């Protein structure tokens, strides 16, 4: 769960990092707020679109289990883990 959360955060921050690299390539200071003025909303929108596209892609291509889920239960005093059968 943590890994997928980190991946989504990284996808959101990707446009900001790309813009900062572009500023460095153009020999401008990326920490100067004048270069970022007016671009924060666009970069945020691009980041959100990347996250939404990644979530949709994962939803469409994820493996699906067929069958029914059997919850964890006890048999003869032993715990049997749940799973799909």
C-alpha positions in Angstrom: 0.0 0.0 0.0 2.8 2.4 0.9 4.5 1.6 -2.4 1.5 2.6 -4.5 1.1 5.8 -2.5 4.7 6.7 -3.1 4.3 6.0 -6.8 1.3 8.3 -7.0 3.1 11.1 -5.2 6.1 10.7 -7.5 3.8 10.9 -10.5 2.2 14.0 -9.1 5.6 15.7 -8.5 7.0 14.7 -11.9 5.8 17.8 -13.8 7.3 20.1 -11.1 10.7 18.2 -11.3 10.6 18.4 -15.1 10.0 22.2 -15.0 12.8 22.6 -12.5 15.1 20.7 -14.7 14.0 22.8 -17.7 14.8 26.0 -15.7 18.2 24.6 -14.8 18.8 23.7 -18.5 17.9 27.3 -19.4 20.4 28.5 -16.8 17.8 30.1 -14.6 17.5 29.6 -10.9 14.7 27.1 -10.1 14.4 28.4 -6.5 13.5 31.9 -7.8 9.7 32.2 -7.4 9.4 34.6 -10.3 10.0 31.7 -12.7 7.2 29.7 -11.2 4.7 32.5 -11.2 1.5 31.5 -12.9 2.7 27.9 -13.7 1.8 26.3 -10.4 -1.9 25.7 -11.4 -0.9 24.2 -14.8 1.7 21.9 -13.2 -0.8 20.8 -10.5 -3.4 20.0 -13.2 -0.8 18.0 -15.2 0.2 16.1 -12.1 -3.4 15.3 -11.2 -4.0 14.1 -14.7 -1.0 11.9 -14.5 -2.2 10.4 -11.3 -5.7 9.9 -12.6 -4.4 8.2 -15.8 -2.2 5.9 -13.7 -5.1 5.0 -11.5 -7.3 4.3 -14.5 -4.6 2.2 -16.1 -4.1 0.2 -13.0 -7.9 -0.3 -12.7 -8.2 -1.5 -16.3 -5.1 -3.8 -16.4 -5.1 -5.3 -12.8 -5.4 -9.0 -12.5 -8.8 -10.1 -11.3 -9.5 -13.1 -9.2 -12.3 -15.3 -10.4 -14.3 -17.3 -7.8 -15.6 -16.3 -4.5 -13.7 -15.1 -1.4 -13.7 -17.3 1.6 -12.9 -15.3 4.8 -10.5 -16.5 7.4 -12.0 -19.1 9.7 -11.1 -21.8 12.2 -11.1 -25.5 11.4 -10.3 -28.0 14.2 -9.0 -25.2 16.4 -6.6 -23.9 13.8 -6.8 -20.6 11.9 -7.2 -21.1 8.2 -6.4 -17.9 6.2 -8.9 -16.5 3.8 -8.5 -16.4 0.1 -10.2 -16.9 -3.3 -11.5 -20.4 -4.2 
